[in-house]
Amino acid sequence: MFRILVVCMGNICRSPMAESVMRADLARLQLLHAVEVDSAGTYAGRQGEKPDARAIELARTRGYLQIEQQRARRVNAEDFESSDLILAMDRLNLSRLERQCPPAHRHKLHLFLSYAGIDEPEEVPDPYYGNMDGFSVVLTLCERGSQGVLQRVAREHAAPGVTAR
């Protein structure tokens, strides 16, 4: 099983949306047996909470129903060991991960969009303090990013059962 961890700040907006999109893509491709995706945050203040209501509403509208079962959690030491790939939504969270990650696992850390092969924008913006339009932009970036991530995982990591589209 190839394990991907998607990380944002509080694990209530961006990373739950990315996790939901990636799970849906994996299910559609019949790859849930080969790739596992999870999400977490670098900030512990939201642990146990559901994703933001706006993220849930928008995800539900686009058919990503798994988001409703997710609960926020903080990245922990085991994540660095057990994950094969850790994707941060922005540079701030990538920097936090780099400080926390043992040197032997730093090669697993990447920006979500860069790893997906998307050059612009470089980061997934935090929609929390904005309106629904910001959440829509984020979900669209997660959809684009998921495709690129899964293609790259198939190509570079030869995850069992994973094939490029």
Secondary structure, 3 states (H helix, E strand, C coil): CEEEEEEECCCCCHHHHHHHHHHHHHHHCCCCCCEEEEEEECCCCCCCCCCCHHHHHHHHHCCCHHHHHCCCCECCHHHHHHCCEEEECCHHHHHHHHHHCCHHHHHHEEEHHHHCCCCCCCCCCCCCCCCHHHHHHHHHHHHHHHHHHHHHHHHHHCCCCCCCC
